[in-house]
Structure formats: C-alpha cells, structure tokens
Amino acid sequence: MTFLLDLNTLKMGIYDFARILGILLDNAIEASKECEEKIINITFREDERNHRQLIIIENTYNNKDVDTEKIFEKGISEKENHTGLGLWEVRKIIKKNNNINLFTSKKDKFFSQQLELY
C-alpha cells in the first residue's frame, strides 16, 4: 500500500470520500477473492503538476467480459444476493461534485478504478 495523500487537503466531503472508497474497496476485495492470485493494489498520491489528488485501486478479477459502463447501472451486480447499488451510488456522488472523476479500466490481470479529485 502506498500512501502519499494528505487527507487534510481532501477536495471533497469526508463522508462522500469514505463512501466511495468503501464501495470501491469492497468490490475489489470481492472480485480478487475469487481469483487464484488475490491481489489488491491501492495508491494515494498528489499529482501536483495537474493539480489533482489520485486514488487508484487495482485488483485481480476473473470476469474478463465485465462491461465497465454497465456496472454503474442501478441493480447491476455480479455478487450473489446483492442489490447492485454500490457503483450506482458512486456515480451519483460523482455527478453531484464537479471536481471528481472516476476512470474504470480493465487489463489482462487487473481491473482498475482511478478516482481523481481536482
């Protein structure tokens, strides 16, 4: 775990930040525990050149067909007996804050969520 972000300078409300981080970490844990290699990488850092704070969560995952747009829709979940509201709620929080972006991507080994705070 890398931690290079001063939370005193956080550019969003702590409740919203904790809610987003909790959902993203819960999803990373759930996805990686199904994998042979159970890996989660978390990076917190200041990007001073671009005047933003970055939180990057990468995890191993099995479902290589996952649709990185559809997962944000209400009611969509790969977890058994879950409501599918977590990432939908993340998107709601991001939409009400004009200084936050979330970029979701997937590669062969890692699924990645990059939260950017301006």
HELIX and SHEET records of a PDB file:
HELIX    1   1 LEU A    7  THR A    9  5                                   3    
HELIX    2   2 ILE A   14  SER A   32  1                                  19    
HELIX    3   3 GLU A   48  ASN A   50  5                                   3    
HELIX    4   4 LYS A   70  PHE A   72  5                                   3    
HELIX    5   5 GLY A   86  LYS A   96  1                                  11    
SHEET    1   A 5 THR A   2  LEU A   4  0                                        
SHEET    2   A 5 ILE A  40  ASP A  47  1                                        
SHEET    3   A 5 ARG A  52  THR A  60 -1                                        
SHEET    4   A 5 PHE A 110  LEU A 117 -1                                        
SHEET    5   A 5 ILE A 100  LYS A 106 -1                                        
END                                                                             
